[in-house]
Amino acid sequence: MQLYAFGITKDIIGEAILSFPIQEDSIQVQELKALLFKKFPDLLRLPSFAISVNLLYASDETWVNKEDEIALIPPVSGG
Amino acid sequence: MKTHIAITSEAINIYNEHLKLVNPRSGAICVFIGTVRDFNREKEVNELYFEAYEKMALLTMEALAHEAKGTWPLHNIVMVHAIGFRKITDPVVFIGTSSAHRDAAFQASRFLIDQLKETVPIWKKETYQNDSAWISTHP
């Protein structure tokens, strides 16, 4: 599974695109977040971060497949 | 109805973007320009760096424009955001609307910039004299 990281999450993870192996073919966002927190505990220091799936904001209950485009979206600050 | 949505690493040309709002049926054009200021959180800012998840940012801005069109009687909409380095006083975002009368243009512009700041995946990093910091504004 490939994850795109932006803003401060890119600094925490250390790269813009992360190859993140998962066992199942699909996984819920909340489980993906738990795995990310385990591997990158500094993500817990953020006030929040969202996950996007195929360019749309996802909820914790959203299922993601290995082929989906997934991104870590830290709190935005455009404008 | 014309909509122009863009993310650009070039300098935002205010006049050119304004021209995209001109419409013979419009009696009102409303423009908001967000600019880089020199102080934030009591620190002197040297410059800003903007990063975007471009595909999603464009899609999100298009969705906001679509929602604005459905809510107010607008003629043209322009939403342009900068990425890369910007200096103090540089424009970083241009939001414009045109309509027959000013109420719709004002209200839609306010909606578009407010929603852009809360939902569009763009991030700002401030550079100070000795360090820099990503800004977390929303949520």
Backbone of each chain as ProteinMPNN parsed JSONL, in Angstrom:
{"seq_chain_A": "MQLYAFGITKDIIGEAILSFPIQEDSIQVQELKALLFKKFPDLLRLPSFAISVNLLYASDETWVNKEDEIALIPPVSGG", "coords_chain_A": {"N_chain_A": [[0.865, -1.192, 0.0], [0.586, 2.179, -0.883], [1.315, 5.284, 0.569], [0.715, 8.749, 0.542], [2.404, 11.479, 1.917], [1.993, 14.632, 3.484], [2.94, 18.037, 4.274], [3.565, 18.459, 7.702], [3.383, 15.764, 8.288], [4.918, 14.561, 6.381], [7.451, 15.304, 7.182], [7.572, 13.907, 9.594], [7.307, 11.21, 8.833], [9.335, 11.013, 7.042], [9.493, 10.736, 4.351], [7.97, 11.491, 1.139], [6.388, 9.662, -0.167], [5.252, 6.689, 1.036], [5.883, 3.285, 1.291], [3.766, 1.012, 2.554], [3.376, -1.914, 4.021], [0.575, -4.089, 4.247], [-1.339, -6.784, 5.712], [-3.905, -7.66, 4.932], [-6.282, -7.529, 2.14], [-7.936, -5.38, 2.191], [-8.627, -2.675, 4.454], [-9.798, -0.933, 7.335], [-9.963, 2.647, 7.781], [-9.547, 3.452, 10.437], [-8.068, 1.385, 11.492], [-5.839, 1.478, 9.888], [-4.804, 3.919, 10.694], [-4.145, 3.275, 13.338], [-2.071, 1.465, 12.914], [-0.257, 3.164, 11.709], [0.255, 4.991, 13.76], [1.584, 3.297, 15.471], [3.921, 2.683, 14.104], [4.924, 5.203, 13.6], [5.16, 6.997, 16.09], [5.328, 9.739, 16.593], [3.3, 10.895, 15.166], [1.189, 10.983, 16.852], [1.522, 13.281, 18.258], [0.406, 15.269, 16.798], [-2.373, 17.565, 16.551], [-4.468, 16.5, 15.145], [-5.009, 14.285, 12.357], [-6.146, 13.764, 9.059], [-7.286, 11.198, 6.825], [-7.143, 10.734, 3.379], [-8.89, 9.133, 0.75], [-8.545, 8.174, -2.454], [-8.679, 10.876, -3.264], [-10.671, 11.98, -1.705], [-11.926, 13.047, 1.464], [-11.797, 10.716, 4.118], [-13.702, 8.736, 6.451], [-13.3, 7.224, 9.73], [-14.459, 4.792, 9.392], [-14.269, 4.149, 6.762], [-13.438, 1.885, 4.175], [-10.353, 0.876, 2.845], [-8.543, -0.111, -0.043], [-5.664, -1.936, -1.258], [-4.981, -0.823, -3.68], [-5.927, 1.724, -3.686], [-5.582, 5.352, -3.748], [-3.989, 6.852, -1.213], [-3.719, 9.307, 1.297], [-2.004, 11.145, 3.843], [-3.37, 13.673, 5.663], [-2.527, 16.357, 7.3], [-3.599, 18.938, 9.675], [-4.986, 21.571, 7.794], [-3.768, 24.584, 6.205], [-4.145, 26.503, 4.228], [-4.778, 29.42, 2.122]], "CA_chain_A": [[0.0, 0.0, 0.0], [1.408, 3.406, -0.933], [0.688, 6.426, 1.225], [1.344, 10.04, 0.294], [2.453, 12.283, 3.138], [2.109, 16.058, 3.199], [3.156, 18.946, 5.392], [4.342, 17.955, 8.827], [3.419, 14.293, 8.286], [6.055, 14.184, 5.535], [8.637, 15.443, 8.038], [7.542, 12.837, 10.607], [7.515, 9.909, 8.19], [10.664, 11.058, 6.441], [9.427, 10.697, 2.891], [6.703, 11.963, 0.576], [5.6, 8.475, -0.536], [5.643, 5.602, 1.925], [5.356, 1.944, 1.019], [3.303, 0.539, 3.865], [2.805, -3.248, 3.791], [-0.492, -4.579, 5.132], [-1.594, -8.216, 5.482], [-5.187, -7.91, 4.279], [-6.516, -6.823, 0.879], [-8.536, -4.097, 2.53], [-8.464, -2.337, 5.87], [-10.525, 0.3, 7.641], [-9.09, 3.794, 8.06], [-9.163, 3.53, 11.851], [-7.021, 0.392, 11.712], [-4.646, 2.009, 9.225], [-4.262, 4.957, 11.589], [-3.521, 2.614, 14.493], [-0.788, 0.912, 12.452], [0.649, 4.299, 11.471], [0.669, 5.509, 15.072], [2.527, 2.35, 16.066], [5.207, 2.798, 13.406], [5.396, 6.589, 13.688], [4.475, 7.535, 17.278], [5.276, 11.204, 16.564], [2.014, 11.33, 14.594], [0.274, 11.194, 17.979], [1.698, 14.638, 18.764], [-0.391, 16.2, 16.002], [-3.727, 17.724, 17.099], [-5.299, 15.549, 14.405], [-4.752, 14.244, 10.931], [-7.179, 13.053, 8.308], [-6.838, 10.32, 5.743], [-7.97, 10.837, 2.178], [-8.88, 7.943, -0.089], [-8.906, 8.553, -3.826], [-8.863, 12.333, -3.326], [-11.794, 12.421, -0.871], [-11.735, 12.813, 2.89], [-12.378, 9.458, 4.57], [-14.004, 8.616, 7.877], [-12.624, 6.071, 10.331], [-15.116, 3.555, 8.952], [-14.04, 3.925, 5.328], [-12.544, 0.778, 3.822], [-9.389, 1.191, 1.791], [-7.892, -1.258, -0.681], [-4.235, -1.711, -1.536], [-4.798, -0.051, -4.925], [-6.452, 3.085, -3.528], [-4.608, 6.422, -3.5], [-4.227, 7.231, 0.181], [-2.825, 10.381, 1.73], [-2.103, 11.659, 5.206], [-3.717, 15.085, 5.548], [-2.484, 17.041, 8.594], [-4.462, 20.136, 9.672], [-4.672, 22.401, 6.634], [-3.499, 25.994, 6.517], [-4.106, 27.275, 3.001], [-5.412, 30.737, 2.196]], "C_chain_A": [[0.896, 1.234, 0.0], [0.654, 4.558, -0.311], [1.458, 7.687, 0.856], [1.291, 10.846, 1.593], [2.7, 13.741, 2.776], [2.397, 16.842, 4.465], [3.997, 18.299, 6.466], [4.38, 16.427, 8.862], [4.56, 13.803, 7.407], [7.357, 14.284, 6.329], [8.713, 14.286, 9.035], [7.885, 11.491, 9.97], [8.86, 9.861, 7.476], [10.666, 10.941, 4.935], [8.043, 11.109, 2.412], [5.799, 10.795, 0.2], [6.139, 7.302, 0.275], [5.034, 4.299, 1.426], [5.034, 1.301, 2.349], [2.656, -0.825, 3.674], [1.676, -3.549, 4.773], [-0.827, -6.017, 4.735], [-2.837, -8.43, 4.633], [-5.262, -7.184, 2.938], [-7.16, -5.468, 1.12], [-8.538, -3.923, 4.039], [-9.278, -1.082, 6.125], [-9.552, 1.408, 8.031], [-8.644, 3.812, 9.513], [-8.052, 2.533, 12.172], [-5.705, 0.855, 11.069], [-3.978, 3.06, 10.106], [-3.538, 4.321, 12.771], [-2.149, 2.053, 14.109], [0.232, 2.039, 12.234], [1.16, 4.878, 12.785], [1.737, 4.605, 15.697], [3.911, 2.522, 15.441], [5.806, 4.205, 13.541], [4.721, 7.283, 14.866], [4.429, 9.069, 17.304], [3.997, 11.732, 15.94], [1.007, 11.619, 15.697], [0.403, 12.615, 18.526], [0.882, 15.653, 17.982], [-1.767, 16.363, 16.635], [-4.716, 16.777, 16.403], [-4.637, 15.319, 13.059], [-5.833, 13.404, 10.27], [-6.498, 12.126, 7.316], [-7.733, 10.611, 4.549], [-7.803, 9.548, 1.384], [-9.374, 8.349, -1.466], [-9.412, 9.991, -3.901], [-10.068, 12.846, -2.523], [-11.472, 12.147, 0.594], [-12.463, 11.537, 3.297], [-12.734, 9.558, 6.044], [-13.256, 7.407, 8.418], [-13.195, 4.755, 9.816], [-14.897, 3.251, 7.472], [-13.077, 2.756, 5.123], [-11.601, 1.233, 2.715], [-8.768, -0.098, 1.266], [-6.449, -0.894, -0.996], [-4.024, -0.798, -2.733], [-5.273, 1.398, -4.805], [-5.312, 4.09, -3.354], [-4.933, 7.007, -2.122], [-3.23, 8.313, 0.572], [-3.073, 10.737, 3.184], [-2.277, 13.175, 5.101], [-3.642, 15.713, 6.948], [-3.378, 18.284, 8.542], [-4.027, 21.119, 8.597], [-4.508, 23.861, 7.039], [-3.33, 26.815, 5.244], [-4.798, 28.608, 3.197], [-4.54, 31.714, 2.934]], "O_chain_A": [[1.843, 1.326, 0.781], [-0.514, 4.786, -0.626], [2.689, 7.699, 0.855], [0.267, 10.887, 2.275], [3.497, 14.054, 1.892], [2.136, 16.381, 5.576], [5.015, 17.669, 6.181], [5.319, 15.852, 9.413], [5.115, 12.734, 7.661], [8.255, 13.456, 6.171], [9.792, 13.75, 9.29], [8.674, 10.724, 10.523], [9.452, 8.793, 7.326], [11.718, 11.034, 4.303], [7.073, 11.083, 3.169], [4.575, 10.922, 0.242], [7.322, 6.968, 0.207], [3.833, 4.215, 1.171], [5.919, 1.073, 3.173], [1.515, -0.907, 3.219], [1.798, -3.3, 5.972], [-0.631, -6.421, 3.589], [-2.843, -9.264, 3.728], [-4.424, -6.337, 2.631], [-6.958, -4.526, 0.354], [-8.461, -4.89, 4.797], [-9.434, -0.252, 5.23], [-8.463, 1.146, 8.542], [-7.495, 4.147, 9.804], [-7.198, 2.798, 13.019], [-4.62, 0.657, 11.616], [-2.755, 3.089, 10.246], [-2.458, 4.763, 13.16], [-1.19, 2.151, 14.874], [1.416, 1.889, 12.532], [2.337, 5.213, 12.915], [2.662, 5.076, 16.359], [4.93, 2.51, 16.131], [7.024, 4.375, 13.59], [3.802, 8.077, 14.666], [3.57, 9.641, 17.976], [3.637, 12.89, 16.153], [0.079, 12.405, 15.505], [-0.511, 13.104, 19.189], [0.684, 16.776, 18.444], [-2.291, 15.406, 17.204], [-5.68, 16.316, 17.014], [-3.774, 16.102, 12.663], [-6.359, 12.458, 10.857], [-5.311, 12.255, 7.015], [-8.95, 10.723, 4.696], [-6.726, 8.953, 1.35], [-10.503, 8.816, -1.615], [-10.437, 10.275, -4.52], [-10.443, 14.012, -2.645], [-10.832, 11.149, 0.926], [-13.597, 11.299, 2.882], [-12.155, 10.349, 6.789], [-12.649, 6.653, 7.656], [-12.51, 3.733, 9.801], [-15.306, 2.194, 6.991], [-12.051, 2.646, 5.795], [-12.016, 1.896, 1.764], [-8.505, -1.038, 2.015], [-6.063, 0.275, -1.002], [-3.024, -0.084, -2.81], [-5.052, 2.205, -5.708], [-4.229, 3.745, -2.882], [-6.003, 7.576, -1.904], [-2.051, 8.245, 0.224], [-4.193, 10.644, 3.686], [-1.44, 13.869, 4.524], [-4.603, 15.611, 7.711], [-3.865, 18.644, 7.47], [-2.849, 21.461, 8.496], [-5.027, 24.31, 8.061], [-2.486, 27.709, 5.178], [-5.332, 28.903, 4.266], [-4.914, 32.876, 3.094]]}, "seq_chain_B": "MKTHIAITSEAINIYNEHLKLVNPRSGAICVFIGTVRDFNREKEVNELYFEAYEKMALLTMEALAHEAKGTWPLHNIVMVHAIGFRKITDPVVFIGTSSAHRDAAFQASRFLIDQLKETVPIWKKETYQNDSAWISTHP", "coords_chain_B": {"N_chain_B": [[-21.658, 31.052, -17.417], [-18.619, 30.991, -15.933], [-15.891, 29.228, -14.641], [-12.826, 29.356, -13.018], [-10.225, 27.584, -11.792], [-7.251, 27.138, -10.087], [-3.907, 26.087, -9.255], [-0.851, 27.501, -8.612], [2.648, 27.864, -9.223], [3.742, 30.094, -10.12], [3.906, 33.736, -9.909], [0.93, 35.257, -8.697], [-1.126, 36.88, -10.926], [-2.857, 39.609, -10.439], [-4.442, 41.312, -12.006], [-4.891, 39.855, -14.371], [-6.33, 37.688, -13.353], [-8.55, 38.987, -12.409], [-9.694, 39.803, -14.813], [-10.895, 37.484, -15.67], [-13.23, 37.447, -14.324], [-14.855, 39.303, -15.37], [-17.916, 40.108, -16.804], [-20.523, 40.776, -19.017], [-23.06, 40.806, -17.952], [-22.734, 41.196, -15.32], [-23.09, 43.214, -12.493], [-21.603, 43.402, -10.343], [-18.416, 42.702, -9.027], [-16.539, 40.783, -6.888], [-13.627, 40.587, -5.021], [-11.299, 38.713, -3.187], [-8.132, 38.826, -1.738], [-5.587, 36.994, -0.385], [-2.744, 37.632, 1.536], [0.837, 37.557, 2.274], [1.862, 38.175, 5.534], [3.919, 40.03, 7.89], [4.207, 39.351, 10.571], [3.474, 36.758, 12.792], [1.969, 35.141, 15.449], [3.556, 36.511, 17.259], [6.06, 36.326, 16.137], [8.617, 37.261, 13.865], [8.085, 36.988, 10.497], [9.874, 35.636, 7.799], [9.514, 34.498, 5.208], [7.015, 32.621, 3.397], [6.165, 29.189, 2.79], [4.342, 27.237, 0.611], [2.615, 24.181, 0.325], [0.892, 21.764, -1.589], [-1.556, 19.178, -1.955], [-2.047, 18.546, -4.846], [-3.903, 17.401, -6.774], [-6.087, 16.711, -5.168], [-6.624, 19.116, -3.946], [-7.435, 20.75, -6.084], [-9.744, 19.39, -6.857], [-11.28, 19.663, -4.558], [-11.585, 22.43, -4.426], [-13.024, 22.827, -6.773], [-15.37, 21.539, -6.063], [-16.25, 23.255, -4.044], [-16.722, 25.569, -5.538], [-18.768, 24.636, -7.146], [-20.717, 24.231, -5.201], [-21.091, 26.865, -4.374], [-22.13, 27.985, -6.703], [-24.576, 26.731, -6.764], [-25.818, 27.867, -4.637], [-25.798, 30.679, -4.741], [-26.721, 33.284, -7.114], [-24.528, 33.37, -9.344], [-22.165, 34.602, -11.775], [-19.38, 34.384, -12.765], [-16.602, 32.549, -11.38], [-13.51, 32.632, -9.709], [-10.76, 30.917, -8.437], [-7.667, 30.841, -7.16], [-4.66, 29.518, -5.999], [-1.467, 29.897, -4.542], [1.597, 27.998, -4.698], [4.758, 26.941, -3.286], [7.538, 29.173, -2.562], [6.834, 32.291, -1.021], [7.017, 35.818, -0.619], [6.939, 38.464, 1.925], [4.038, 40.417, 1.696], [3.334, 39.338, -0.776], [0.697, 38.141, -2.927], [-1.161, 35.242, -2.052], [-3.478, 33.825, -2.326], [-6.248, 34.068, -4.47], [-9.525, 34.923, -4.637], [-12.456, 35.193, -6.413], [-15.629, 36.493, -7.403], [-18.43, 37.01, -9.549], [-21.508, 38.698, -10.152], [-24.946, 39.667, -10.773], [-25.783, 41.469, -8.835], [-24.488, 42.932, -5.755], [-24.808, 41.519, -3.292], [-24.841, 38.667, -3.604], [-22.285, 38.262, -4.719], [-20.542, 39.186, -2.677], [-21.272, 37.464, -0.519], [-20.806, 34.895, -1.549], [-18.056, 34.99, -2.08], [-17.026, 35.24, 0.501], [-17.859, 32.809, 1.592], [-16.396, 31.026, -0.049], [-13.64, 31.57, 0.524], [-13.593, 31.103, 3.27], [-14.306, 28.385, 3.413], [-12.297, 27.268, 1.851], [-10.095, 27.685, 3.474], [-10.639, 25.917, 5.485], [-10.89, 23.351, 4.412], [-9.431, 22.7, 2.057], [-6.69, 20.831, 0.856], [-4.007, 22.249, 1.452], [-0.943, 23.509, 2.655], [0.835, 25.648, 4.879], [4.053, 26.852, 5.521], [5.854, 28.638, 7.816], [8.703, 30.71, 7.728], [11.122, 31.751, 9.933], [13.585, 33.853, 11.548], [15.443, 32.065, 12.712], [14.347, 29.554, 12.559], [11.76, 27.327, 11.323], [8.265, 26.601, 10.791], [5.539, 24.391, 10.318], [2.224, 25.403, 9.825], [-0.678, 24.771, 11.674], [-3.839, 25.115, 11.092], [-6.572, 24.372, 10.521], [-8.206, 21.254, 11.109]], "CA_chain_B": [[-20.998, 30.772, -16.12], [-17.233, 30.534, -16.133], [-15.166, 28.958, -13.402], [-11.386, 29.137, -13.213], [-9.639, 27.077, -10.542], [-5.868, 26.801, -10.404], [-2.833, 26.161, -8.267], [0.252, 27.985, -9.427], [3.927, 28.197, -8.608], [4.093, 31.418, -10.638], [3.291, 34.841, -9.166], [-0.47, 35.453, -9.07], [-1.326, 38.151, -11.616], [-4.169, 40.039, -9.957], [-5.213, 41.889, -13.109], [-5.333, 38.781, -15.268], [-7.373, 36.89, -12.695], [-9.751, 39.841, -12.384], [-10.307, 39.797, -16.15], [-11.707, 36.263, -15.817], [-14.499, 37.666, -13.638], [-15.636, 40.304, -16.091], [-19.071, 39.519, -17.492], [-21.401, 41.903, -19.347], [-24.278, 40.791, -17.136], [-22.387, 41.385, -13.904], [-22.995, 44.565, -11.952], [-20.741, 43.328, -9.169], [-17.286, 41.772, -8.971], [-15.973, 40.822, -5.548], [-12.332, 39.915, -5.024], [-10.537, 38.608, -1.952], [-6.736, 38.437, -1.955], [-4.852, 36.694, 0.841], [-1.342, 38.011, 1.328], [1.79, 37.177, 3.322], [2.14, 39.274, 6.454], [5.271, 39.915, 8.435], [4.241, 38.881, 11.951], [2.449, 35.806, 13.195], [2.227, 34.567, 16.779], [4.633, 37.325, 17.845], [7.363, 36.051, 15.516], [8.781, 37.951, 12.588], [8.091, 36.004, 9.41], [10.729, 35.98, 6.658], [8.773, 34.14, 4.004], [6.135, 31.464, 3.549], [6.264, 28.129, 1.789], [3.06, 26.539, 0.497], [2.61, 22.864, -0.298], [-0.482, 21.322, -1.862], [-1.889, 17.878, -2.557], [-2.656, 19.311, -5.933], [-5.097, 16.792, -7.378], [-7.216, 16.774, -4.235], [-6.922, 20.533, -3.708], [-8.218, 21.236, -7.231], [-11.057, 18.755, -6.779], [-11.995, 20.249, -3.426], [-11.96, 23.798, -4.812], [-14.108, 22.713, -7.758], [-16.589, 21.201, -5.322], [-16.695, 24.479, -3.364], [-17.276, 26.452, -6.567], [-20.051, 24.043, -7.527], [-21.666, 24.511, -4.118], [-21.39, 28.303, -4.41], [-23.012, 28.211, -7.863], [-25.899, 26.236, -6.412], [-26.362, 28.631, -3.517], [-25.969, 32.088, -5.119], [-26.813, 33.508, -8.57], [-23.227, 33.895, -9.754], [-21.779, 34.508, -13.177], [-18.061, 33.765, -12.871], [-15.868, 32.278, -10.144], [-12.072, 32.371, -9.86], [-10.077, 30.505, -7.206], [-6.274, 30.546, -7.507], [-3.801, 29.457, -4.819], [-0.036, 29.768, -4.837], [2.449, 27.032, -3.992], [6.159, 27.338, -3.322], [7.935, 30.251, -1.666], [6.259, 33.613, -1.232], [7.61, 36.805, 0.275], [6.013, 39.375, 2.611], [3.089, 41.177, 0.858], [2.923, 38.623, -1.989], [-0.612, 37.479, -2.874], [-1.058, 33.782, -2.03], [-4.747, 33.264, -2.78], [-7.16, 35.01, -5.14], [-10.896, 34.397, -4.724], [-13.278, 36.216, -7.047], [-16.97, 36.114, -7.869], [-19.178, 38.097, -10.185], [-22.95, 38.458, -10.164], [-25.692, 40.869, -11.181], [-25.814, 42.404, -7.705], [-23.337, 42.717, -4.868], [-25.034, 40.599, -2.166], [-24.401, 37.312, -3.965], [-20.833, 38.267, -4.925], [-19.909, 39.288, -1.359], [-21.534, 36.279, 0.307], [-20.133, 33.733, -2.145], [-16.61, 35.141, -1.874], [-16.755, 34.928, 1.909], [-18.03, 31.36, 1.715], [-15.319, 30.309, -0.737], [-12.365, 31.662, 1.231], [-13.748, 30.44, 4.572], [-14.286, 26.942, 3.212], [-10.962, 26.899, 1.362], [-9.17, 27.655, 4.611], [-10.944, 24.79, 6.377], [-10.986, 22.023, 3.806], [-8.589, 22.402, 0.891], [-5.405, 20.315, 1.337], [-2.862, 23.115, 1.191], [-0.295, 23.762, 3.941], [1.712, 26.812, 4.908], [5.168, 26.757, 6.46], [6.433, 29.959, 8.039], [10.141, 30.717, 7.978], [11.52, 32.859, 10.797], [15.019, 34.11, 11.428], [16.285, 30.927, 13.075], [13.712, 28.252, 12.349], [10.547, 27.36, 10.509], [7.223, 25.77, 11.391], [4.283, 24.166, 9.614], [1.104, 25.991, 10.539], [-1.867, 23.939, 11.76], [-4.944, 26.024, 11.334], [-7.833, 23.64, 10.533], [-9.169, 21.608, 12.158]], "C_chain_B": [[-19.602, 30.246, -16.396], [-16.589, 30.341, -14.77], [-13.716, 28.702, -13.736], [-10.782, 28.777, -11.867], [-8.214, 26.667, -10.868], [-4.995, 26.841, -9.161], [-1.599, 26.529, -9.067], [1.509, 28.228, -8.618], [4.43, 29.549, -9.128], [3.471, 32.485, -9.74], [1.845, 34.995, -9.637], [-0.601, 36.845, -9.706], [-2.748, 38.62, -11.33], [-5.031, 40.543, -11.116], [-5.743, 40.802, -14.03], [-6.44, 37.947, -14.641], [-8.673, 37.687, -12.637], [-10.467, 39.811, -13.737], [-11.219, 38.598, -16.35], [-13.066, 36.411, -15.127], [-15.419, 38.596, -14.407], [-16.713, 39.612, -16.915], [-20.045, 40.65, -17.777], [-22.67, 41.964, -18.495], [-23.998, 41.042, -15.655], [-22.343, 42.861, -13.554], [-22.048, 44.594, -10.765], [-19.638, 42.307, -9.387], [-16.695, 41.92, -7.581], [-14.687, 40.01, -5.553], [-11.777, 39.886, -3.607], [-9.13, 38.169, -2.331], [-6.111, 38.19, -0.593], [-3.377, 36.955, 0.59], [-0.461, 37.574, 2.496], [2.033, 38.381, 4.222], [3.39, 38.975, 7.261], [5.34, 39.404, 9.866], [3.15, 37.857, 12.156], [2.864, 35.189, 14.52], [3.487, 35.202, 17.386], [6.008, 36.999, 17.289], [7.421, 36.784, 14.181], [8.962, 36.916, 11.48], [8.993, 36.502, 8.278], [10.024, 35.705, 5.344], [7.89, 32.943, 4.331], [6.42, 30.449, 2.448], [4.928, 27.391, 1.785], [3.241, 25.227, -0.239], [1.159, 22.464, -0.522], [-0.5, 19.873, -2.312], [-2.735, 18.279, -3.756], [-3.937, 18.707, -6.492], [-6.306, 16.959, -6.465], [-7.608, 18.233, -3.976], [-7.783, 21.089, -4.848], [-9.634, 20.674, -7.182], [-11.909, 19.392, -5.683], [-12.442, 21.668, -3.768], [-13.079, 23.775, -5.848], [-15.434, 22.401, -7.068], [-17.131, 22.432, -4.599], [-17.335, 25.443, -4.362], [-18.645, 25.952, -7.001], [-21.107, 24.341, -6.471], [-22.06, 25.987, -4.127], [-22.356, 28.616, -5.549], [-24.442, 27.796, -7.552], [-26.588, 27.08, -5.348], [-26.675, 30.078, -3.903], [-26.042, 32.233, -6.639], [-25.545, 34.177, -9.096], [-23.031, 33.772, -11.25], [-20.445, 33.804, -13.311], [-17.452, 33.569, -11.485], [-14.4, 32.049, -10.494], [-11.514, 32.012, -8.488], [-8.663, 30.097, -7.616], [-5.461, 30.573, -6.225], [-2.355, 29.231, -5.234], [0.55, 28.561, -4.114], [3.898, 27.475, -4.172], [6.402, 28.503, -2.376], [7.254, 31.567, -2.042], [6.822, 34.559, -0.182], [6.528, 37.683, 0.916], [5.332, 40.26, 1.568], [2.707, 40.476, -0.444], [1.492, 38.12, -1.846], [-0.425, 35.968, -2.879], [-2.37, 33.12, -2.441], [-5.601, 34.384, -3.361], [-8.506, 34.312, -5.249], [-11.733, 35.502, -5.355], [-14.613, 35.667, -7.489], [-17.579, 37.306, -8.595], [-20.649, 37.704, -10.257], [-23.643, 39.756, -10.573], [-25.623, 41.933, -10.083], [-24.819, 41.995, -6.632], [-23.568, 41.694, -3.762], [-24.48, 39.21, -2.465], [-22.879, 37.252, -4.084], [-20.101, 38.312, -3.583], [-20.044, 37.97, -0.589], [-20.8, 35.062, -0.235], [-18.625, 33.82, -1.937], [-16.227, 34.76, -0.463], [-16.825, 33.425, 2.139], [-16.821, 30.633, 1.137], [-14.0, 30.416, 0.027], [-12.457, 30.966, 2.596], [-13.634, 28.923, 4.412], [-12.935, 26.459, 2.695], [-10.009, 26.738, 2.542], [-9.422, 26.454, 5.52], [-10.772, 23.432, 5.728], [-9.992, 21.705, 2.699], [-7.199, 21.975, 1.363], [-4.21, 21.111, 0.81], [-2.284, 23.468, 2.563], [0.72, 24.874, 3.803], [2.818, 26.557, 5.917], [5.757, 28.149, 6.584], [7.921, 29.823, 8.306], [10.467, 31.964, 8.772], [13.03, 33.025, 10.682], [15.829, 32.832, 11.659], [15.627, 29.565, 12.88], [12.505, 28.408, 11.443], [9.532, 26.433, 11.156], [6.047, 25.632, 10.451], [3.17, 24.731, 10.476], [-0.071, 25.025, 10.496], [-3.041, 24.829, 12.086], [-6.269, 25.29, 11.474], [-7.556, 22.166, 10.337], [-8.457, 22.003, 13.44]], "O_chain_B": [[-19.427, 29.194, -17.012], [-16.723, 31.173, -13.872], [-13.408, 27.92, -14.635], [-10.823, 29.565, -10.922], [-7.987, 25.926, -11.825], [-5.29, 27.515, -8.174], [-1.332, 25.919, -10.102], [1.462, 28.724, -7.493], [5.425, 30.08, -8.633], [2.614, 32.182, -8.91], [1.562, 34.878, -10.829], [-0.233, 37.853, -9.101], [-3.714, 38.105, -11.894], [-6.219, 40.228, -11.191], [-6.909, 40.826, -14.422], [-7.382, 37.545, -15.324], [-9.76, 37.131, -12.795], [-11.697, 39.796, -13.795], [-12.194, 38.667, -17.099], [-13.955, 35.584, -15.329], [-16.617, 38.669, -14.132], [-16.442, 38.649, -17.632], [-20.37, 41.417, -16.87], [-23.276, 43.024, -18.334], [-24.92, 41.094, -14.84], [-21.666, 43.655, -14.207], [-21.723, 45.659, -10.24], [-19.88, 41.199, -9.865], [-16.387, 43.027, -7.139], [-14.663, 38.877, -6.033], [-11.781, 40.899, -2.908], [-8.95, 37.258, -3.14], [-6.105, 39.077, 0.26], [-2.828, 36.551, -0.435], [-0.961, 37.259, 3.576], [2.365, 39.467, 3.748], [3.862, 37.839, 7.317], [6.422, 39.056, 10.338], [2.014, 38.069, 11.734], [4.008, 34.762, 14.675], [4.349, 34.521, 17.942], [7.019, 37.352, 17.895], [6.424, 36.911, 13.471], [9.869, 36.084, 11.523], [8.887, 37.652, 7.852], [9.948, 36.572, 4.473], [8.002, 32.337, 5.396], [6.848, 30.791, 1.346], [4.442, 26.97, 2.834], [3.912, 25.152, -1.268], [0.292, 22.8, 0.284], [0.428, 19.402, -2.969], [-3.962, 18.341, -3.688], [-4.936, 19.405, -6.666], [-7.4, 17.299, -6.915], [-8.787, 18.542, -3.807], [-8.747, 21.815, -4.604], [-10.604, 21.389, -7.432], [-13.103, 19.628, -5.865], [-13.559, 22.064, -3.434], [-13.982, 24.611, -5.806], [-16.482, 22.93, -7.439], [-18.344, 22.632, -4.547], [-18.362, 26.057, -4.072], [-19.569, 26.74, -7.201], [-22.25, 24.662, -6.798], [-23.225, 26.322, -3.912], [-23.283, 29.41, -5.388], [-25.398, 28.421, -8.012], [-27.806, 27.009, -5.185], [-27.676, 30.643, -3.464], [-25.493, 31.409, -7.371], [-25.499, 35.395, -9.269], [-23.656, 32.939, -11.907], [-20.375, 32.73, -13.909], [-17.741, 34.314, -10.548], [-14.087, 31.355, -11.461], [-11.759, 32.709, -7.503], [-8.484, 29.116, -8.337], [-5.549, 31.525, -5.449], [-2.066, 28.47, -6.158], [0.064, 28.155, -3.059], [4.229, 28.257, -5.063], [5.585, 28.789, -1.502], [7.118, 31.905, -3.218], [7.071, 34.182, 0.964], [5.365, 37.655, 0.512], [5.986, 40.785, 0.666], [1.834, 40.968, -1.16], [1.099, 37.708, -0.754], [0.396, 35.458, -3.641], [-2.367, 31.964, -2.864], [-5.667, 35.488, -2.821], [-8.624, 33.253, -5.867], [-11.717, 36.635, -4.875], [-14.716, 34.511, -7.901], [-17.278, 38.46, -8.289], [-20.986, 36.529, -10.404], [-23.007, 40.802, -10.702], [-25.433, 43.119, -10.351], [-24.362, 40.852, -6.6], [-22.613, 41.053, -3.325], [-23.734, 38.648, -1.663], [-22.253, 36.305, -3.608], [-19.147, 37.563, -3.373], [-19.062, 37.432, -0.077], [-20.235, 34.284, 0.532], [-17.986, 32.809, -1.646], [-15.243, 34.056, -0.239], [-15.962, 32.843, 2.796], [-16.283, 29.723, 1.767], [-13.301, 29.411, 0.158], [-11.505, 30.315, 3.025], [-12.945, 28.261, 5.187], [-12.48, 25.373, 3.054], [-9.226, 25.79, 2.606], [-8.524, 26.022, 6.243], [-10.531, 22.447, 6.427], [-9.736, 20.531, 2.433], [-6.587, 22.666, 2.177], [-3.517, 20.709, -0.124], [-3.028, 23.698, 3.516], [1.374, 25.029, 2.771], [2.56, 26.102, 7.032], [6.117, 28.77, 5.584], [8.349, 28.923, 9.028], [10.148, 33.081, 8.366], [13.671, 32.414, 9.826], [16.77, 32.539, 10.922], [16.284, 28.534, 13.023], [12.26, 29.473, 10.875], [9.888, 25.581, 11.97], [5.599, 26.61, 9.853], [3.165, 24.565, 11.696], [-0.428, 24.516, 9.434], [-3.215, 25.249, 13.23], [-7.016, 25.535, 12.421], [-6.744, 21.82, 9.479], [-9.108, 22.333, 14.431]]}, "name": "protein", "num_of_chains": 2, "seq": "MQLYAFGITKDIIGEAILSFPIQEDSIQVQELKALLFKKFPDLLRLPSFAISVNLLYASDETWVNKEDEIALIPPVSGGMKTHIAITSEAINIYNEHLKLVNPRSGAICVFIGTVRDFNREKEVNELYFEAYEKMALLTMEALAHEAKGTWPLHNIVMVHAIGFRKITDPVVFIGTSSAHRDAAFQASRFLIDQLKETVPIWKKETYQNDSAWISTHP"}
